[in-house]
Amino acid sequence: MRDPQNITMNEDTRLIPIWSIVVAITAFVLVEYYFWIVLPQQQHHPPPLGFHIYFSLSGGVLIALYFLMVGYVSKDAPRRAMSARFWIVICFVMPGGIGAVLYFLLRQPEVSRCPACTTHVQSDFHFCPQCNYQLAASCGNCFRTVRATDQFCTRCGHELARDHMPARLRVL
C-alpha cells in the first residue's frame, strides 16, 4: 500500500487523454469567442464589463472542465473493470455534471492482476480467487488487513508471527 503523501497529482492527470485536453481547449476558445464576438452584436444594451468577464470566463472554464472530466472517466473506468462507453454516455446525458458525480460515487475499486496466475483481482482481495496466492498481509485469526510491519493485529491482538506469512509480505 502506498503512503498517502507519496501519491502525486501527476498520477491522476496522466489519466486525462490528449483528445480530451484538445476538446477542452477548443470548447473554452469557442465559448470565449461567443461571449466576446457573437453575443455583443446581438445585444442592444451590453452588460457591465465585470459581469461580462465573469460569465465568459466561468462559462468557458465549466465547459472545459466538463470535457476534461469525460476524458478522465474514459481512462479511469477500464482500470476499474467498468464500461467506459456506458459511463461516457451517462456523463453526456445527465445534465450539469450529475453523470460524473454518479460515476465517482458508484465506481468500483481499481483492478490489478495476480502475480502468480495473472487473473484480474480487486485491490481489497487478500487471496487470488483462482490460485489462492496471498496478495496482502492479513491476520490469521480475524482475516482483516494488516500492515506488513505490524507485529500484532490491531483488531483482535493476534500475534502475526504465528501466521507464517510469506516472506514477500513481511518487512524485516
C-alpha positions in Angstrom: 0.0 0.0 0.0 1.3 3.5 -0.9 1.7 6.2 1.7 -0.9 8.9 1.0 1.8 11.6 1.0 3.6 9.9 -1.8 0.7 9.9 -4.2 1.2 12.8 -6.6 -1.3 14.7 -8.6 0.6 13.8 -11.7 -0.6 10.1 -11.5 -4.2 11.2 -11.9 -3.5 13.8 -14.5 -1.9 11.2 -16.7 -5.4 9.7 -17.0 -6.7 12.6 -19.0 -6.2 11.8 -22.7 -4.8 14.2 -25.2 -8.1 14.3 -27.2 -9.9 15.5 -24.1 -7.4 18.3 -23.5 -7.7 19.4 -27.1 -11.5 19.4 -27.0 -11.5 21.3 -23.7 -9.2 24.0 -25.1 -11.3 24.2 -28.2 -14.5 24.5 -26.2 -13.0 27.2 -24.0 -11.9 29.2 -27.0 -15.4 28.8 -28.7 -17.2 29.9 -25.5 -14.9 33.0 -25.3 -15.5 33.7 -29.0 -19.2 33.6 -28.5 -19.2 35.8 -25.4 -16.8 38.4 -26.8 -17.6 38.4 -30.6 -21.0 37.0 -31.3 -23.1 37.9 -28.2 -22.2 41.7 -28.2 -23.5 42.1 -31.7 -26.9 40.6 -30.7 -27.4 42.8 -27.6 -28.6 46.4 -27.7 -27.6 47.0 -24.1 -24.4 45.2 -23.2 -23.9 44.1 -19.5 -21.3 45.8 -17.4 -17.7 44.7 -18.1 -17.3 42.9 -14.8 -20.3 40.7 -15.4 -19.2 40.1 -19.0 -15.7 38.9 -17.9 -17.2 36.8 -15.0 -19.7 35.0 -17.2 -17.4 34.5 -20.1 -14.6 33.0 -18.1 -16.8 30.9 -15.8 -18.7 29.5 -18.7 -15.6 28.6 -20.6 -13.9 27.0 -17.6 -17.0 25.0 -16.8 -17.3 23.6 -20.3 -13.6 22.8 -20.4 -13.7 21.0 -17.1 -16.7 19.0 -18.3 -14.7 17.7 -21.3 -11.7 17.0 -19.1 -13.9 15.1 -16.7 -15.3 13.0 -19.6 -11.8 12.2 -20.7 -10.8 11.2 -17.2 -13.8 8.9 -17.0 -12.9 7.3 -20.3 -9.5 6.3 -19.0 -10.4 5.5 -15.3 -13.4 3.2 -16.0 -11.4 0.5 -17.7 -8.9 0.4 -14.8 -11.8 -0.5 -12.6 -13.3 -3.1 -14.9 -16.3 -0.8 -15.7 -17.7 0.0 -19.1 -16.1 3.3 -20.4 -18.7 3.8 -23.1 -21.6 3.4 -20.6 -20.2 6.0 -18.2 -19.3 8.4 -21.0 -22.9 8.3 -22.2 -24.1 8.8 -18.7 -21.8 11.8 -18.3 -23.1 13.4 -21.5 -26.8 12.5 -21.0 -27.1 13.7 -17.3 -27.0 17.5 -17.3 -24.8 19.7 -15.1 -22.2 17.1 -14.2 -24.6 14.8 -12.4 -23.4 11.8 -14.5 -19.8 12.4 -13.3 -20.9 12.7 -9.7 -22.7 9.4 -10.1 -19.6 7.9 -11.6 -17.4 9.0 -8.7 -20.0 7.7 -6.2 -20.5 4.3 -7.8 -17.1 3.4 -9.3 -15.5 0.1 -8.3 -12.1 -0.2 -6.7 -9.1 -0.5 -9.0 -8.4 -3.9 -10.5 -4.9 -5.4 -10.7 -3.5 -8.8 -11.7 -2.4 -11.7 -9.6 1.4 -12.0 -9.8 1.1 -15.8 -9.9 -1.7 -16.5 -12.5 -2.5 -13.0 -13.9 -6.2 -13.2 -13.0 -7.9 -9.9 -12.5 -8.3 -9.3 -8.8 -9.7 -6.3 -6.9 -7.4 -4.3 -4.7 -9.2 -5.3 -1.5 -8.7 -9.1 -2.1 -6.4 -10.9 0.3 -6.1 -14.0 -1.8 -6.4 -14.7 -5.5 -9.8 -16.5 -6.2 -8.2 -18.7 -8.9 -4.9 -19.9 -7.4 -5.1 -19.0 -3.7 -2.0 -16.8 -3.9 -1.8 -14.5 -0.9 -1.9 -10.9 -2.2 -1.9 -8.9 1.0 -1.0 -9.4 4.6 -3.9 -10.4 6.8 -4.5 -11.6 10.3 -4.8 -15.4 10.6 -7.4 -15.0 13.3 -9.9 -12.4 12.2 -8.7 -12.1 8.5 -8.6 -8.3 8.4 -5.9 -6.5 6.5 -2.7 -5.7 8.5 0.4 -3.7 7.5 3.5 -5.7 6.7 5.3 -4.1 9.6 2.7 -4.9 12.3 3.6 -7.5 15.0 0.1 -7.8 16.3 -3.3 -7.4 14.7 -4.9 -4.0 15.5 -8.4 -5.5 15.7 -8.0 -8.7 17.7 -4.5 -8.6 19.1 -3.4 -11.8 17.5 0.4 -12.3 17.2 1.1 -12.2 13.4 4.4 -14.0 13.7 2.4 -17.2 14.3 0.6 -16.9 10.9 3.6 -17.9 8.8 3.0 -15.2 6.2 5.1 -15.5 3.0 8.5 -13.6 3.2 7.4 -11.2 0.4 4.6 -9.9 2.7 6.9 -9.3 5.7 9.2 -6.4 6.3 12.2 -7.2 8.5 
